[in-house]
Amino acid sequence: MTDRPMHAVTTAMLLTALLTIAAGCSHMPQPHYWPWHRKPAPAPEVVHDLATTTPEGADMAFPQYWMGNTLVVDMRLAGGQGSAVLKPREHTVWPVRIAFRVMPGQFGALEVRSAQRVVLPITTTGTKPVDLQLAPGVFIMKSPQIALSWGPADQSSGS
């Protein structure tokens, strides 16, 4: 019976030592080579495949990113109302797919005019950016430009 209390004391001391070591290790810098450590996804590389201007011809800057074979035009800083013209850079062609990144409720609708006219409604719910991809045929490779306008959902240009 004398071994049992000694065994309990030894177990308690070992447990205390292990907890102390574990607590100390959690404050140490973590090596990046641990197998369970994941690197954050790299930020997408900004490209300038499309020239973006106002309808009057003044330069505008919407960041553009490639996601697979889709060129994403980031319009999160566009404001609540406006218009723009997109054209391929000189000596280039249109990308196969184009999408527009917006925030829910940023504006009511995005109107796109090229080979076809389409009005893309913007959701009002959510907190993450939404990518609105153009359907095939909205623009074609021979399209000289894509005209964009955005604003309230009930606004219509009538074009």
Secondary structure, DSSP 8 states (H G I E B T S, - for coil): --HHHHHHHHHHHHHHHHHHHHHHHTTS---TT-TT---------EE--EEEE-TTS-B----EEEETTEEEEE-TTS-SSEEEEEEE-TT----SEEEEEE-TTS-SEEEEESSSEEEEE--SS-SS-EEEE--TTSS-TT---EEEEEE-TT-----
